C-alpha cells in the first residue's frame, strides 16, 4: 500500500487529497549536492591497522549469531585459549569491528507490529536544511532508521507503529512537522519476508 501526500500548511494533512508526484528536481544535480554535503560531515571509519584473519572472522560470525556467547564457549568454537580469544575480542572492539551488543525484541508483543517505510522529499537541498532534518529525526524512537539516498527523493525512513491509526497520528503530528518536508510517500509493509542484521562475512 502506498500513499503520496504533498505538504500544505494551510490545510490539515488528513483532508489533503492524494496527488500525483510532482516533477522532481534534477537527479544528477541532487546527487552532487548530497554527496558534497555528506562528504563534508564527520564520519567514523574502521581502523585499517588490523587485517582480519580466518579466526577473527569466525569470532565475529559467532558473536553475530549469539552476542551472549561466553568467552569460554567462544574459545572452544574457534579453537583457541580463552585468554587468546579475549585479547582478539578486545582488539576487534577497539578497532571498531564490534560496535556493541543488543537484545532483539519482539515488536508484535511490544505494540510496534506495523513497519512503514517513508520516502521524504525536502523543499531545499542545502547544508542547513539537511542538518536540521537529520537532527530532528533523532528525537523520535518511532523512526528507527533514516538514510539519505540518491534518486527522486532525499531520505528513506524506516518506522514502526502499532497500527495504521497510530501511523496516521504520527504522520500528522510528527512527519509533516519535520524541517523542510515538502512531500512524503508511505509504504506499509504487508509481510516481512526477510529481516536480518547479520553482515556477510565470507
Secondary structure by P-SEA (a helix, b strand, c coil): cbbbbbbbccccccccccccccccccaaaaaaaaaaaaaacbbbbccccccccaaaaaaaaaaaacccccaaaaaaaacccaaaaaaaaaaaaaaccccbbbbbbccccccccbbbbbbbbbccccaaaaaaaaaaaaacccccccccccccccbbbbbbcccaaaaaaaaaccccccccccbbbbbbbccccccccccccc
